[in-house]
Amino acid sequence: MDSKPPEATASRPAVIKATHNGPLRVKGPITLVDADGTPYEVKRKTFFLCRCGASAAKPFCDGSHSRIGFEAEERAEPDAAAQPDAAAGPQSHT
């Protein structure tokens, strides 16, 4: 039996999928890091990240999207990923 961690033996890349009017489903080996650079310990192979903003367990989903009636655009915009700041998130203003 191979005793290497999942990251070392994974042959497939991680996949992040926006669920219909719900969270982001993350499947595969990743390292989730907060804004301060501290990694979260994620023991599951598949987990869900909040995108409605109402979760009490941020950054993870707690199902609040259903309670608040969250609705999201489900399709990726072709040009969004090409923009340099698209993945950077909100910028601080000094």
C-alpha positions in Angstrom: 0.0 0.0 0.0 1.3 3.5 -0.9 1.8 5.7 2.1 2.4 8.9 0.2 0.0 11.8 0.9 -2.8 12.4 -1.7 -1.0 15.4 -3.2 2.0 13.2 -4.1 -0.1 10.4 -5.7 -2.8 12.4 -7.4 -2.9 12.1 -11.2 -5.9 14.4 -11.7 -5.9 18.2 -11.1 -8.3 19.7 -8.6 -11.6 20.9 -10.0 -13.7 23.8 -8.6 -17.3 23.8 -9.7 -19.9 26.5 -9.0 -23.1 24.6 -8.0 -26.5 25.9 -9.0 -27.3 28.8 -6.7 -25.0 27.3 -4.1 -21.4 27.0 -3.0 -18.2 26.2 -4.9 -17.5 22.5 -4.9 -13.8 21.8 -4.5 -12.6 18.3 -5.4 -9.0 17.1 -5.6 -5.8 17.8 -3.8 -5.4 21.5 -2.9 -4.0 23.7 -0.2 -6.5 26.3 1.1 -4.7 29.3 2.5 -6.3 32.3 4.3 -5.5 36.0 3.7 -2.7 35.9 6.3 -1.0 32.9 4.6 -2.2 30.3 7.2 -3.3 27.0 5.6 -6.6 25.5 6.6 -6.6 21.8 7.5 -9.0 20.2 5.0 -9.4 16.5 5.6 -12.0 15.8 3.0 -11.3 15.0 -0.7 -14.4 17.1 -1.6 -15.6 20.2 0.3 -17.7 23.3 -0.4 -16.8 26.9 -0.2 -19.3 29.6 0.6 -20.0 32.1 -2.2 -23.2 33.7 -0.8 -21.5 35.4 2.1 -24.0 34.2 4.7 -22.2 31.1 6.1 -21.3 31.1 9.8 -18.5 28.7 8.9 -16.6 30.8 6.3 -14.9 30.1 4.1 -16.8 26.8 4.1 -20.5 26.4 3.2 -23.0 25.8 6.0 -26.1 25.7 3.7 -27.1 29.3 4.4 -27.5 30.0 0.7 -30.8 28.0 0.8 -32.1 30.0 3.7 -31.4 33.4 2.1 -32.5 32.5 -1.4 -29.0 33.0 -2.9 -29.1 33.3 -6.7 -25.9 33.4 -8.8 -24.8 33.7 -12.3 -23.8 30.1 -13.2 -21.9 30.7 -16.4 -18.3 31.8 -16.6 -17.7 34.9 -18.7 -15.1 34.1 -21.4 -13.1 37.3 -20.8 -13.2 37.2 -17.0 -10.2 34.8 -16.6 -8.1 36.7 -19.0 -8.1 39.8 -16.8 -5.0 40.1 -14.6 -6.9 41.0 -11.4 -9.7 38.6 -11.8 -8.3 36.0 -9.4 -6.8 38.6 -7.0 -10.0 39.3 -5.2 -10.9 42.6 -3.6 -8.1 45.1 -3.4 -7.3 47.2 -0.3 -7.2 50.9 -0.8 -4.6 52.9 1.2 
